[in-house]
Amino acid sequence: MKEVQQERYHLLDGLRGLTLVSMILYHGMYDLVELYGVSVGWFFRTPGYIWQQSICWTFILLSGFCWRLGKEPLKRGLLIFMGGLLITVVTFLFLPSERILFGILSFTGAAMMVLTFLSGILQKVPAWAGLAGSAGLFFLTRNVNSGYLGFESIVLCRLPSVFYRNTGTAALGFPGPGFFSGDYFSFIPWIFLYLCGYFLYGVLMNRESVKRFLSHSAGVPGWIGKHSFWIYMLHQPLLLLILESVF
């Protein structure tokens, strides 16, 4: 059952805030390299990839973890999804070479809404079993966007090319020929990481010691985390404004 939070867990806000700051820095570096031609050799190699993955993994896990703490997840999910749709429209109009289709906001908004309808079933699954199953499915399907089952460099088997047809299949995780998005988070595999966060809540939050720990003040990162949606929506235009004034 969805929990209506009585006491705010400030350290969760703090973690969200720190992750958002990391994301803003990453996007700033991306803009420098891609839009302004600044040479940063390591950015598109392993260090940059690890940085990018640390952001999205934390963001998605935390979103799933916090699903039961917020009010009206359907309404909240719709708001976030519409924010993602707005970003899609703006990038298609003004930055078509860096267009964003099925970005992180679109995914998290959709995931919040889907869990609203599945929560009655999910709450019947033991937390440990749900966490293990979701983690297994995430590792199994991590590379479906690239055409095969497996995790990172591990290739288990190729998937039939018939799965990869068009924009509709891209939303599920099977991008068709020529598909491009500057920020791409398809339903598969990322819904399984989101579910890892959801079930991790059930594993950890039955302990009073965990609740007391998470209730500690988080300072400025906590404030950023509480306003993460609007900061996210505004950060890229502000970054571009700053960089345009410099360059």
C-alpha positions, 0 to 999 in steps of 0.5 A: 500500500502506498504510504503517505509520508508524515515526516519528510526524509530530508536525506533523500532530498539531499541525495536527490539534490546532489544527484541533480547538481552532478547532472547539471555539471554533466550537462554543462560539460556536454554543452561545452564539448558538443555545442562549443567545441571545447576539447575534453578527451576523457568525456566520451570515454570510460570516465565520462560514461561512468559519471553519466551512468552514476547520475541516471542510476541514482536518479531512477533508483531514488525515484522508485524508492520514493514512489510510496512517499509522495502524494498523488503519484498519478498526478505527479507522474503526469506533470513530470511526463508533460515536462518531458514532452515540453523538452521534446518539443523545444529541442525538436524546434530549436536544437534538432541535432540534439533533440530529446525523445523519451528522455529521463523525465518522460520515463520517470513520469511514465513509470510513476503512472504505471506503478499507480496501476500496478501497486496493488499487485506489486505490494503482494510481492515479498520485497527481497524477491521483488528486488532480486527479480527486478535486478536480474531483469535489469541486468538481463535487458540492460542492452536491449537498446543495442539489439541484444540481451546482456549487461554492458560488454556481456552479450547473452544473445542477439534479439530479432531485428523485427523488434526494432521497427519504429518510434513506437518500439523505441519507446519500449526499448527497441529503437528502429533504424535511424532513431536518435535521442540526446537523452534516451531512457526507454521503458525497458530496461529502466523500469526494472531499475525503477522497480529495484528502488520500489522494492528496496523501500520495502526492504529498508523502510521497515526499520526505525533506525533507517527512518531516523537516519533519513530524517536528519537535515540535508541543508542546501542539497535538501532544498535543491532536492525538494525543488528538483523538478523545476530546477531541472526544467530551468537548468539547461536554458540557464546553462546555455544562456551562461555559455552563450554569454561567455563564448 
